[in-house]
Amino acid sequence: MTTGSAFPGDPGQLLSILVAREHARADALIRKERRALDSLLAPDFIEVNSLGRFERNSVLDTLFPLLNLRIFTINDPHLQVMQDSETAVLTYRCFEELDIQDGRKIKDCSM
């Protein structure tokens, strides 16, 4: 996801920004607001979840119409700032409940 600016120099601040953006992404999915989701995803966004690995267009065109995200929580977020100081990786544990349009229900606890 895009942050709108380069690494601000304060890892705690960047962690807070990225976690807030993850919550905004989940909220767009919960509210089924494609335009909001589209505005949050960077051109090179990749989603990795229990259903597989999806590039940005697949998230918008394939996953978005099929998924009904009901619950999404973030636990234990961790930010790893790379040596170039322009790249950071956010990882976290999450719990989500969602329905897939074909009727399957998924409860997933991911890292």
Sequence and secondary structure as in RCSB ss.txt:
>XXXX:A:sequence
MTTGSAFPGDPGQLLSILVAREHARADALIRKERRALDSLLAPDFIEVNSLGRFERNSVLDTLFPLLNLRIFTIN
DPHLQVMQDSETAVLTYRCFEELDIQDGRKIKDCSM
>XXXX:A:secstr
   SSS  S HHHHHHHHHHHHHHHHHHHHTT HHHHHHHS TT EEEETTEEEEHHHIIIIIHHHEEEEEEEEE
EEEEEE TTSS EEEEEEEEEEEEETTS EEEEEE 
